[in-house]
Amino acid sequence: ESKRDGQQTYFSWAAAIIFFLSLNDAVQFKFTNFVCDVVNKSWVKLNQCRLRAVNRNETHLNFNLTLLHPVKKEVLVEIQLFKRENGYKPWLYKASIDGCRFVKKPYNPVAIIVYKLFKTYSNLNHTCPFEGFILLKKFNLKFEYLPNALPTGEYLLKLDWIFSKKLQLRTNAYFSFIED
């Protein structure tokens, strides 16, 4: 089986699941935790990293940091998606994204989904250089914006932010997907 046939099979399978789940209104996505770890405090100052419960079924993520030095190039974002199965296990996806290149011309399908989710809630909507305040305010996971091809469960989206070839920041977003 060629790589292309495998990709077509995967996308056909994913499309079938998306169609099936779109028929079901009893679906809920919700943040359960958000953890930020500044690795290099001489480059990044963390001002806010928290979830705010709006109601029983809705949680907003607020994230605010200050870049203490302009980041002109070499922005690497390492993305990993884990599913909780007796601890968080590598399950679905792992990739490295060139942040400056990606903002100019998005090229990775999973990163495109993640970027579209938070783009309207953030000021991280321009090309390099990045400097000063980076803000993500009142970010809420909405079912209609997320891919539907996830089984019910708890997930971790881990992002490692690397500037100038050094790990600067780690963000871990924990969320649940519940299908009744």
Contact map, one row per residue, 1 for C-alpha under 8 A:
111011000000000000000000000000000000000000000000000000000000000000000000000000000000000000000000000000000000000000000000000000000000000000000000000000000000000000000000000000000000
111111000000000000000000000000000000000000000000000000000000000000000000000000000000000000000000000000000000000000000000000000000000000000000000000000000000000000000000000000000000
111111100000000000000000000000000000000000000000000000000000000000000000000000000000000000000000000000000000000000000000000000000000000000000000000000000000000000000000000000000000
011111110000000000000000000000000000000000000000000000000000000000000000000000000000000000000000000000000000000000000000000000000000000000000000000000000000000000000000000000000000
111111111000000000000000000000000000000000000000000000000000000000000000000000000000000000000000000000000000000000000000000000000000000000000000000000000000000000000000000000000000
111111111100000000000000000000000000000000000000000000000000000000000000000000000000000000000000000000000000000000000000000000000000000000000000000000000000000000000000000000000000
001111111110000000000000000000000000000000000000000000000000000000000000000000000000000000000000000000000000000000000000000000000000000000000000000000000000000000000000000000000000
000111111111000000000000000000000000000000000000000000000000000000000000000000000000000000000000000000000000000000000000000000000000000000000000000000000000000000000000000000000000
000011111111100000000000000000000000000000000000000000000000000000000000000000000000000000000000000000000000000000000000000000000000000000000000000000000000000000000000000000000000
000001111111110000000000000000000000000000000000000000000000000000000000000000000000000000000000000000000000000000000000000000000000000000000000000000000000000000000000000000000000
000000111111111000000000000000000000000000000000000000000000000000000000000000000000000000000000000000000000000000000000000000000000000000000000000000000000000000000000000000000000
000000011111111100000000000000000000000000000000000000000000000000000000000000000000000000000000000000000000000000000000000000000000000000000000000000000000000000000000000000000000
000000001111111110000000000000000000000000000000000000000000000000000000000000000000000000000000000000000000000000000000000000000000000000000000000000000000000000000000000000000000
000000000111111111000000000000000000000000000000000000000000000000000000000000000000000000000000000000000000000000000000000000000000000000000000000010000000000000000000000000000000
000000000011111111100000000000000000000000000000000000000000000000000000000000000000000000000000000000000000000000000000000000000000000000000000000000000000000000000000000000000000
000000000001111111110000000000000000000000000000000000000000000000000000000000000000000000000000000000000000000000000000000000000000000000000000000000000000000000000000000000000000
000000000000111111111000000000000000000000000000000000000000000000000000000000000000000000000000000000000000000000000000000000000000000000000000000110000000000000000000000000000000
000000000000011111111100000000000000000000000000000000000000000000000000000000000000000000000000000000000000000000000000000000000000000000000000001110000000000000000000000000000000
000000000000001111111110000000000000000000000000000000000000000000000000000000000000000000000000000000000000000000000000000000000000000000000000000000000000000000000000000000000000
000000000000000111111111000000000000000000000000000000000000000000000000000000000000000000000000000000000000000000000000000000000000000000000000000000000000000000000000000000000000
000000000000000011111111000000000000000000000000000000000000000000000000000000000000000000000000000000000000000000000000000000000000000000000000000110000000000000000000000000000000
000000000000000001111111100000000000000000000000000000000000000000000000000000000000000000000000000000000000000000000000000000000000000000000000000100000000000000000000000000000000
000000000000000000111111100000000000000000000000000000000000000000000000000000000000000000000000000000000000000000000000000000000000000000000000000000000000000000000000000000000000
000000000000000000011111111000000000000000000000000000000000000000000000000000000000000000000000000000000000000000000000000000000000000000000000000000000000000000000000000000000000
000000000000000000000111111000000000000000000000000000000000000000000000000000000000000000000000000000000000000000000000000000000000000000000000000000000000000000000000000000000000
000000000000000000000001111100000000000000000000000000000000000000000000000000000000000000000000000000000000000000000000000000000000000000000000000000000000000000000000000000000011
000000000000000000000001111110000000000000000000000000000000000000000000000000000000000000000000000000000000000000000000000000000000000000000010000000000000000000000000000000001111
000000000000000000000000011111000000000000000000000000001000000000000000000000000000000000000000000000000000000000000000000000000000000000000010000000000000000000000000000000011110
000000000000000000000000001111100000000000000000000000000000000000000000000000000000000000000000000000000000000000000000000000000000000000001110000000000000000000000000000000111100
000000000000000000000000000111110000000000000000000000001110000000000000000000000000000000000000000000000000000000000000000000000000000000011000000000000000000000000000000000111000
000000000000000000000000000011111100000000000000001000000111100000000000000000000000000000000000000000000000000000000000000000000000000000011000000000000000000000000000000011110000
000000000000000000000000000001111100000000000000000000000000000000000000000000000000000000000000000000000000000000000000000000000000000000000000000000000000000000000000000011110000
000000000000000000000000000000111110000000000000001000000000000000000000000000000000000000000000000000000000000000000000000000000000000000000000000000000000000000000000000011100000
000000000000000000000000000000111111000000000000111000000000100000000000000000000000000000000000000000000000000000000000000000000000000000000000000000000000000000000000001111000000
000000000000000000000000000000001111100000000000110000000000000000000000000000000000000000000000000000000000000000000000000000000000000000000000000000000000000000000000001110000000
000000000000000000000000000000000111110000000000100000000000000000000000000000000000000000000000000000000000000000000000000000000000000000000000000000000000000000000000111100000000
000000000000000000000000000000000011111000000000000000000000000000000000000000000000000000000000000000000000000000000000000000000000000000000000000000000000000000000000111000000000
000000000000000000000000000000000001111110011100000000000000000000000000000000000000000000000000000000000000000000000000000000000000000000000000000000000000000000000001110000000000
000000000000000000000000000000000000111110000000000000000000000000000000000000000000000000000000000000000000000000000000000000000000000000000000000000000000000000000011110000000000
000000000000000000000000000000000000011111110000000000000000000000000000000000000000000000000000000000000000000000000000000000000000000000000000000000000000000000000011100000000000
000000000000000000000000000000000000011111111000000000000000000000000000000000000000000000000000000000000000000000000000000000000000000000000000000000000000000000000001000000000000
000000000000000000000000000000000000000111111000000000000000000000010000000000000000000000000000000000000000000000000000000000000000000000000000000000000000000000000000000000000000
000000000000000000000000000000000000000111111000000000000000000000111000000000000000000000000000000000000000000000000000000000000000000000000000000000000000000000000001000000000000
000000000000000000000000000000000000010111111100000000000000000011110000000000000000000000000000000000000000000000000000000000000000000000000000000000000000000000000001100000000000
000000000000000000000000000000000000010011111110000000000000000011110000000000000000000000000000000000000000000000000000000000000000000000000000000000000000000000000000000000000000
000000000000000000000000000000000000010000011111100000000000000111000000000000000000000000000000000000000000000000000000000000000000000000000000000000000000000000000000000000000000
000000000000000000000000000000000000000000001111100000000000001111000000000000000000000000000000000000000000000000000000000000000000000000000000000000000000000000000000000000000000
000000000000000000000000000000000000000000000111110000000000011110000000000000000000000000000000000000000000000000000000000000000000000000000000000000000000000000000000000000000000
000000000000000000000000000000000111000000000111111000000000111100000000000000000000000000000000000000000000000000000000000000000000000000000000000000000000000000000000000000000000
000000000000000000000000000000000110000000000001111100000000111000000000000000000000000000000000000000000000000000000000000000000000000000000000000000000000000000000000000000000000
000000000000000000000000000000101100000000000000111110000011110000000000000000000000000000000000000000000000000000000000000000000000000000000000000000000000000000000000000000000000
000000000000000000000000000000000000000000000000011111000011110000000000000000000000000000000000000000000000000000000000000000000000000000000000000000000000000000000000000000000000
000000000000000000000000000000000000000000000000001111110111000000000000000000000000000000000000000000000000000000000000000000000000000000000000000000000000000000000000000000000000
000000000000000000000000000000000000000000000000000111111111000000000000000000000000000000000000000000000000000000000000000000000000000000000000000000000000000000000000000000000000
000000000000000000000000000000000000000000000000000011111110000000000000000000000000000000000000000000000000000000000000000000000000000000000000000000000000000000000000000000000000
000000000000000000000000000000000000000000000000000011111100000000000000000000000000000000000000000000000000000000000000000000000000000000000000000000000000000000000000000000000000
000000000000000000000000000101000000000000000000000001111110000000000000000000000000000000000000000000000000000000000000000000000000000000000000000000000000000000000000000000000000
000000000000000000000000000001100000000000000000000011111111000000000000000000000000000000000000000000000000000000000000000000000000000000010000000000000000000000000000000000000000
000000000000000000000000000001100000000000000000001111101111100000000000000000000000000000000000000000000000000000000000000000000000000000011000000000000000000000000000000000000000
000000000000000000000000000000100000000000000000001111000111110000000000000000000000000000000000000000000000000000000000000000000000000011111000000000000000000000000000000000000000
000000000000000000000000000000100100000000000000111100000011111000000000000000000000000000000000000000000000000000000000000000000000000111110000000000000000000000000000000000000000
000000000000000000000000000000000000000000000001111100000001111100000000000000000000000000000000000000000000000000000000000000000000001111100000000000000000000000000000000000000000
000000000000000000000000000000000000000000000011110000000000111110000000000000000000000000000000000000000000000000000000000000000000001110000000000000000000000000000000000000000000
000000000000000000000000000000000000000000000111100000000000011111000000000000000000000000000000000000000000000000000000000000000000111110000000000000000000000000000000000000000000
000000000000000000000000000000000000000000011111000000000000001111100000000000000000000000000000000000000000000000000000000000000000111000000000000000000000000000000000000000000000
000000000000000000000000000000000000000000011110000000000000000111110000000000000000000000000000000000000000000000000000000000000011110000000000000000000000000000000000000000000000
000000000000000000000000000000000000000000111000000000000000000011111110000000000000000000000000000000000000000000000000000000000111110000000000000000000000000000000000000000000000
000000000000000000000000000000000000000001111000000000000000000001111100000000000000000000000000000000000000000000000000000000000011000000000000000000000000000000000000000000000000
000000000000000000000000000000000000000000100000000000000000000000111110000000000000000000000000000000000000000000000000000000000011000000000000000000000000000000000000000000000000
000000000000000000000000000000000000000000000000000000000000000000111111000000000000000000000000000000000000000000000000000000001111000000000000000000000000000000000000000000000000
000000000000000000000000000000000000000000000000000000000000000000101111111000000000000000000000000000000000000000000000000000011110000000000000000000000000000000110000000000000000
000000000000000000000000000000000000000000000000000000000000000000000111110000000000000000000000000000000000000000000000000000011100000000000000000000000000000000000000000000000000
000000000000000000000000000000000000000000000000000000000000000000000011111000000000000000000000000100000000000000000000000000011000000000000000000000000000000000110000000000000000
000000000000000000000000000000000000000000000000000000000000000000000011111100000000000000000000011100000000000000000000000000000000000000000000000000000000000001111000000000000000
000000000000000000000000000000000000000000000000000000000000000000000010111110000000000000000000011100000000000000000000000000000000000000000000000000000000000011111000000000000000
000000000000000000000000000000000000000000000000000000000000000000000000011111000000000000000001111000000000000000000000000000000000000000000000000000000000000011101000000000000000
000000000000000000000000000000000000000000000000000000000000000000000000001111100000000000000001111000000000000000000000000000000000000000000000000000000000001111000000000000000000
000000000000000000000000000000000000000000000000000000000000000000000000000111110000000000000111100000000000000000000000000000000000000000000000000000000000011111000000000000000000
000000000000000000000000000000000000000000000000000000000000000000000000000011111000000000001111100000000000000000000000000000000000000000000000000000000000111100000000000000000000
000000000000000000000000000000000000000000000000000000000000000000000000000001111100000001011110000000000000000000000000000000000000000000000000000000000000111000000000000000000000
000000000000000000000000000000000000000000000000000000000000000000000000000000111110000001111100000000000000000000000000000000000000000000000000000000000011110000000000000000000000
000000000000000000000000000000000000000000000000000000000000000000000000000000011111000111111000000000000000000000000000000000000000000000000000000000000011110000000000000000000000
000000000000000000000000000000000000000000000000000000000000000000000000000000001111100111110000000000000000000000000000000000000000000000000000000000001111000000000000000000000000
000000000000000000000000000000000000000000000000000000000000000000000000000000000111111110000000000000000000000000000000000000000000000000000000000000001111000000000000000000000000
000000000000000000000000000000000000000000000000000000000000000000000000000000000011111110000000000000000000000000000000000000000000000000000000000000000000000000000000000000000000
000000000000000000000000000000000000000000000000000000000000000000000000000000000001111100000000000000000000000000000000000000000000000000000000000000000000000000000000000000000000
000000000000000000000000000000000000000000000000000000000000000000000000000000000001111110000000000000000000000000000000000000000000000000000000000000000000000000000000000000000000
000000000000000000000000000000000000000000000000000000000000000000000000000000000111111111000000000000000000000000000000000000000000000000000000000000000011000000000000000000000000
000000000000000000000000000000000000000000000000000000000000000000000000000000000111101111100000000000000000000000000000000000000000000000000000000000000000000000000000000000000000
000000000000000000000000000000000000000000000000000000000000000000000000000000011110000111111000000000000000000000000000000000000000000000000000000000000000000000000000000000000000
000000000000000000000000000000000000000000000000000000000000000000000000000000001110000011111000000000000000000000000000000000000000000000000000000000000000000000000000000000000000
000000000000000000000000000000000000000000000000000000000000000000000000000000011110000001111100000000000000000000000000000000000000000000000000000000000000000000000000000000000000
000000000000000000000000000000000000000000000000000000000000000000000000000000111100000001111110000000000000000000000000000000000000000000000000000000000000000000000000000000000000
000000000000000000000000000000000000000000000000000000000000000000000000000001111000000000011111000000000000000000000000000000000000000000000000000000000000000000000000000000000000
000000000000000000000000000000000000000000000000000000000000000000000000000001110000000000001111100000000000000000000000000000000000000000000000000000000000000000000000000000000000
000000000000000000000000000000000000000000000000000000000000000000000000000111100000000000000111110000000000000000000000000000000000000000000000000000000000000000000000000000000000
000000000000000000000000000000000000000000000000000000000000000000000000000111100000000000000011111001000001001000000000000000000000000000000000000000000000000000000000000000000000
000000000000000000000000000000000000000000000000000000000000000000000000011110000000000000000001111111000000000000000000000000000000000000000000000000000000000000000000000000000000
000000000000000000000000000000000000000000000000000000000000000000000000011110000000000000000000111111100000000000000000000000000000000000000000000000000000000000000000000000000000
000000000000000000000000000000000000000000000000000000000000000000000000111000000000000000000000011111110000000000000000000000111000000000000000000000000000000000000000000000000000
000000000000000000000000000000000000000000000000000000000000000000000000000000000000000000000000011111111100000000000000000000000000000000000000000000000000000000000000000000000000
000000000000000000000000000000000000000000000000000000000000000000000000000000000000000000000000111111111111000000000000000000000000000000000000000000000000000000000000000000000000
000000000000000000000000000000000000000000000000000000000000000000000000000000000000000000000000001111111100000000000000000011100000000000000000000000000000000000000000000000000000
000000000000000000000000000000000000000000000000000000000000000000000000000000000000000000000000000111111100000000000000000001100000000000000000000000000000000000000000000000000000
000000000000000000000000000000000000000000000000000000000000000000000000000000000000000000000000000011111110000000000000000000000000000000000000000000000000000000000000000000000000
000000000000000000000000000000000000000000000000000000000000000000000000000000000000000000000000000011111111001100000000000000000000000000000000000000000000000000000000000000000000
000000000000000000000000000000000000000000000000000000000000000000000000000000000000000000000000000001001111101100000000000000000000000000000000000000000000000000000000000000000000
000000000000000000000000000000000000000000000000000000000000000000000000000000000000000000000000100001000111111100000000000000000000000000000000000000000000000000000000000000000000
000000000000000000000000000000000000000000000000000000000000000000000000000000000000000000000000000000000011111110000000000000000000000000000000000000000000000000000000000000000000
000000000000000000000000000000000000000000000000000000000000000000000000000000000000000000000000000000000001111111000000000000000000000000000000000000000000000000000000000000000000
000000000000000000000000000000000000000000000000000000000000000000000000000000000000000000000000100000000111111111100000000000000000000000000000000000000000000000000000000000000000
000000000000000000000000000000000000000000000000000000000000000000000000000000000000000000000000000000000111111111110000000000000000000000000000000000000000000000000000000000000000
000000000000000000000000000000000000000000000000000000000000000000000000000000000000000000000000000000000000111111111000000000000000000000000000011000000000000000000000000000000000
000000000000000000000000000000000000000000000000000000000000000000000000000000000000000000000000000000000000011111111100000000000000000000000000000000000000000000000000000000000000
000000000000000000000000000000000000000000000000000000000000000000000000000000000000000000000000000000000000001111111110000000000000000000000000000000000000000000000000000000000000
000000000000000000000000000000000000000000000000000000000000000000000000000000000000000000000000000000000000000111111111000000000000000000000000000000000000000000000000000000000000
000000000000000000000000000000000000000000000000000000000000000000000000000000000000000000000000000000000000000011111111000000000000000000001000110000000000000000000000000000000000
000000000000000000000000000000000000000000000000000000000000000000000000000000000000000000000000000000000000000001111111110000000000000100100000000000000000000000000000000000000000
000000000000000000000000000000000000000000000000000000000000000000000000000000000000000000000000000000000000000000111111111110000000000000000000000000000000000000000000000000000000
000000000000000000000000000000000000000000000000000000000000000000000000000000000000000000000000000000000000000000011111111000000000000000000000000000000000000000000000000000000000
000000000000000000000000000000000000000000000000000000000000000000000000000000000000000000000000000000000000000000000111111000000000000111100000000000000000000000000000000000000000
000000000000000000000000000000000000000000000000000000000000000000000000000000000000000000000000000000000000000000000111111110000000011110000000000000000000000000000000000000000000
000000000000000000000000000000000000000000000000000000000000000000000000000000000000000000000000000000000000000000000011111111000000011100000000000000000000000000000000000000000000
000000000000000000000000000000000000000000000000000000000000000000000000000000000000000000000000000000000000000000000010011111000000011000000000000000000000000000000000000000000000
000000000000000000000000000000000000000000000000000000000000000000000000000000000000000000000000000000100000000000000010011111100000000000000000000000000000000000000000000000000000
000000000000000000000000000000000000000000000000000000000000000000000000000000000000000000000000000000110000000000000000001111110000000000000000000000000000000000000000000000000000
000000000000000000000000000000000000000000000000000000000000000000000000000000000000000000000000000100110000000000000000000011111100000000000000000000000000000000000000000000000000
000000000000000000000000000000000000000000000000000000000000000000000011100000000000000000000000000100000000000000000000000001111100000000000000000000000000000000000000000000000000
000000000000000000000000000000000000000000000000000000000000000000000111100000000000000000000000000100000000000000000000000000111110000000000000000000000000000000000000000000000000
000000000000000000000000000000000000000000000000000000000000000000100111000000000000000000000000000000000000000000000000000000111111000000000000000000000000000000000000000000000000
000000000000000000000000000000000000000000000000000000000000000001111110000000000000000000000000000000000000000000000000000000001111110000000000000000000000000000000000000000000000
000000000000000000000000000000000000000000000000000000000000000001111100000000000000000000000000000000000000000000000000000000000111110000000000000000000000000000000000000000000000
000000000000000000000000000000000000000000000000000000000000000111100000000000000000000000000000000000000000000000000000000000000011111000000000000000000000000000000000000000000000
000000000000000000000000000000000000000000000000000000000000000111100000000000000000000000000000000000000000000000000000011100000011111100000000000000000000000000000000000000000000
000000000000000000000000000000000000000000000000000000000000011110000000000000000000000000000000000000000000000000000000011100000000111110000000000000000000000000000000000000000000
000000000000000000000000000000000000000000000000000000000000111100000000000000000000000000000000000000000000000000000100111000000000011111100000000000000000000000000000000000000000
000000000000000000000000000000000000000000000000000000000001111100000000000000000000000000000000000000000000000000000000110000000000001111100000000000000000000000000000000000000000
000000000000000000000000000000000000000000000000000000000001110000000000000000000000000000000000000000000000000000000000100000000000000111110000000000000000000000000000000000000000
000000000000000000000000000000000000000000000000000000000001110000000000000000000000000000000000000000000000000000000100100000000000000111111000000000000000000000000000000000000000
000000000000000000000000000001100000000000000000000000000111100000000000000000000000000000000000000000000000000000000000000000000000000001111100000000000000000000000000000000000000
000000000000000000000000000011100000000000000000000000000011000000000000000000000000000000000000000000000000000000001000000000000000000000111110110000000000000000000000000000000000
000000000000000000000000000010000000000000000000000000000000000000000000000000000000000000000000000000000000000000000000000000000000000000011111110000000000000000000000000000000000
000000000000000000000000001110000000000000000000000000000000000000000000000000000000000000000000000000000000000000000000000000000000000000001111111100000000000000000000000000000000
000000000000000000000000000000000000000000000000000000000000000000000000000000000000000000000000000000000000000000000000000000000000000000000111110000000000000000000000000000000000
000000000000000000000000000000000000000000000000000000000000000000000000000000000000000000000000000000000000000000001000000000000000000000001111111000000000000000000000000000000000
000000000000000000000000000000000000000000000000000000000000000000000000000000000000000000000000000000000000000010001000000000000000000000001111111100000000000000000000000000000000
000000000000000001000000000000000000000000000000000000000000000000000000000000000000000000000000000000000000000010000000000000000000000000000010111111000000000000000000000000000000
000000000000000011001100000000000000000000000000000000000000000000000000000000000000000000000000000000000000000000000000000000000000000000000010011111000000000000000000000000000000
000000000000010011001000000000000000000000000000000000000000000000000000000000000000000000000000000000000000000000000000000000000000000000000000001111100000000000000000000000000000
000000000000000000000000000000000000000000000000000000000000000000000000000000000000000000000000000000000000000000000000000000000000000000000000001111110000000000000000000000001000
000000000000000000000000000000000000000000000000000000000000000000000000000000000000000000000000000000000000000000000000000000000000000000000000000011111000000000000000000000001000
000000000000000000000000000000000000000000000000000000000000000000000000000000000000000000000000000000000000000000000000000000000000000000000000000001111100000000000000000000011110
000000000000000000000000000000000000000000000000000000000000000000000000000000000011000000000000000000000000000000000000000000000000000000000000000000111110000000000000000000011100
000000000000000000000000000000000000000000000000000000000000000000000000000000000011000000000000000000000000000000000000000000000000000000000000000000011111000000000000000001111000
000000000000000000000000000000000000000000000000000000000000000000000000000000001111000100000000000000000000000000000000000000000000000000000000000000001111100000000000000001111000
000000000000000000000000000000000000000000000000000000000000000000000000000000001111000100000000000000000000000000000000000000000000000000000000000000000111110000000000000111100000
000000000000000000000000000000000000000000000000000000000000000000000000000000111100000000000000000000000000000000000000000000000000000000000000000000000011111000000000000111000000
000000000000000000000000000000000000000000000000000000000000000000000000000001111100000000000000000000000000000000000000000000000000000000000000000000000001111100000000011110000000
000000000000000000000000000000000000000000000000000000000000000000000000000011110000000000000000000000000000000000000000000000000000000000000000000000000000111110000000011100000000
000000000000000000000000000000000000000000000000000000000000000000000000000011100000000000000000000000000000000000000000000000000000000000000000000000000000011111000011111000000000
000000000000000000000000000000000000000000000000000000000000000000000000001111000000000000000000000000000000000000000000000000000000000000000000000000000000001111100011110000000000
000000000000000000000000000000000000000000000000000000000000000000000000011111000000000000000000000000000000000000000000000000000000000000000000000000000000000111111111100000000000
000000000000000000000000000000000000000000000000000000000000000000000010111100000000000000000000000000000000000000000000000000000000000000000000000000000000000011111111000000000000
000000000000000000000000000000000000000000000000000000000000000000000010111000000000000000000000000000000000000000000000000000000000000000000000000000000000000001111100000000000000
000000000000000000000000000000000000000000000000000000000000000000000000011100000000000000000000000000000000000000000000000000000000000000000000000000000000000001111110000000000000
000000000000000000000000000000000000000000000000000000000000000000000000000000000000000000000000000000000000000000000000000000000000000000000000000000000000000001111111000000000000
000000000000000000000000000000000000001100000000000000000000000000000000000000000000000000000000000000000000000000000000000000000000000000000000000000000000000111101111110000000000
000000000000000000000000000000000000011110110000000000000000000000000000000000000000000000000000000000000000000000000000000000000000000000000000000000000000000111100111110000000000
000000000000000000000000000000000001111100010000000000000000000000000000000000000000000000000000000000000000000000000000000000000000000000000000000000000000000111000011111000000000
000000000000000000000000000000000001111000000000000000000000000000000000000000000000000000000000000000000000000000000000000000000000000000000000000000000000011110000011111100000000
000000000000000000000000000000000111100000000000000000000000000000000000000000000000000000000000000000000000000000000000000000000000000000000000000000000000011100000000111110000000
000000000000000000000000000000000111000000000000000000000000000000000000000000000000000000000000000000000000000000000000000000000000000000000000000000000001111000000000011111000000
000000000000000000000000000000111110000000000000000000000000000000000000000000000000000000000000000000000000000000000000000000000000000000000000000000000001110000000000001111100000
000000000000000000000000000000111100000000000000000000000000000000000000000000000000000000000000000000000000000000000000000000000000000000000000000000000111100000000000000111110000
000000000000000000000000000011111000000000000000000000000000000000000000000000000000000000000000000000000000000000000000000000000000000000000000000000000111000000000000000011111000
000000000000000000000000000111110000000000000000000000000000000000000000000000000000000000000000000000000000000000000000000000000000000000000000000000011110000000000000000001111100
000000000000000000000000001111000000000000000000000000000000000000000000000000000000000000000000000000000000000000000000000000000000000000000000000001111110000000000000000000111110
000000000000000000000000001110000000000000000000000000000000000000000000000000000000000000000000000000000000000000000000000000000000000000000000000000011000000000000000000000011111
000000000000000000000000011100000000000000000000000000000000000000000000000000000000000000000000000000000000000000000000000000000000000000000000000000010000000000000000000000001111
000000000000000000000000011000000000000000000000000000000000000000000000000000000000000000000000000000000000000000000000000000000000000000000000000000000000000000000000000000000111
